[in-house]
Amino acid sequence: MATTTTARIFNFSAGPAVLPLEVLEQAQRDLVSYPGIGMSILEISHRSKTFDEIIQGCEADMRTLANIPPNYKVLFLQGGASLQFSMVPMNLLPAGGSADYIITGAWSQKAAKEARRVGAVKVAASTEGEKFTRVPRQNELTLDPNAAFVHMTSNNTIFGTEWHDLPDVGGVPLVSDMSSDIFSGPVDVSKFGLIYAGAQKNLAPAGVTIVIIRDDLLQRSAPSLHTMLNYAVHAENQSLYNTPPVFTIYVMRLVMAWLLKHGGLRAIDAVNTRKAEKLYAEIDRSGFYRGHAQKDSRSRMNVTFRLPSEDLEKTFAKEATGAGLDGLKGHRSVGGMRASIYNAFPEAGVDALVEFMREFERKNG
Ligand SMILES: *Cc1c(COP(=O)(O)O)cnc(C)c1O
């Protein structure tokens, strides 16, 4: 029987995405009988002492990692980042108010679409005219000082762009969809009113969504809201109003411990920068590959690039898969290739892709 380790290939999937091998191995060891309880983590009550330690340990590690200030709550919710597209405006946008949305790709468009069902949305900026090849500059933002909040997408998973400096939104609460770059480096949580992220790119398997919300904003959640859609209810119940995804939270806890063990967000930041730079250097080396993102907006998590023709792109994807480099086909709206290289993606996989790209260019260039 092949061992887990030798059977693994390099997985460039945009999400659900690669998890640290150490974490998978630990989960495998614990699966049938979690130490000390004689039951699987899949079988235990979310009200048990064991799970209590897991969810609290997970939150504590997150707070340590990201230096989350005490006046912020961490919520473990379901429904994916996509449900947050609705929950954010349902909770934070008062009747008669309006919210500013910065449109930098498909996910921010979807977020704005749901917000429009709730109330007034003003587009503070959009880079759609440039095919979302960059995020807007500060002087391109039309911000309303009376907005209920400003919504941004910190990393545009599909287009491969990322904000490198936060927009200055004055005193208006900044809300960020960080699904695809959360904890990829240090983050100043105090700059945000609310951060949300689906887990399945950089945190854990699919099934849980993290919401980090400043205490005072919880007062905006109207009691008339549906219970499960109300942030204040989840905060009051420590995310245990109903059954949370126990297994996903357990794996997330292992991922947080893995991050801490390997030096925290500063250390992973350095690795992520190095990995991305290696790929962009290869893209820039000759004219064969063309990056989709403009240089000052390049994502460190999702590296998008084109080849000289769609035929070559097809061949590239096919041969790469054959060489053990999987998941490189880009999103249909951008075309070309996308290498997703989240925290858990090994640097050796980036080196292997660079090597493959050189060889492919030599044969086809
Ligand atoms: C993947 C992704 C989403 C959607 O997440 P779901 O958990 O599938 O709803 C939203 N925003 C961004 C930036 C993403 O990368």
The ligand as an ORCA input file, in Angstrom:
! r2SCAN-3c Opt
* xyz 0 1
  C     -13.577     31.241     -2.372
  C     -13.962     32.635     -2.081
  C     -15.262     32.983     -1.699
  C     -16.384     31.972     -1.618
  O     -16.232     31.177     -0.525
  P     -17.356     30.089     -0.123
  O     -16.846     29.655      1.207
  O     -17.313     29.026     -1.176
  O     -18.661     30.757     -0.067
  C     -15.524     34.292     -1.390
  N     -14.567     35.240     -1.455
  C     -13.308     34.949     -1.837
  C     -12.281     36.027     -1.889
  C     -12.962     33.640     -2.155
  O     -11.712     33.351     -2.530
*
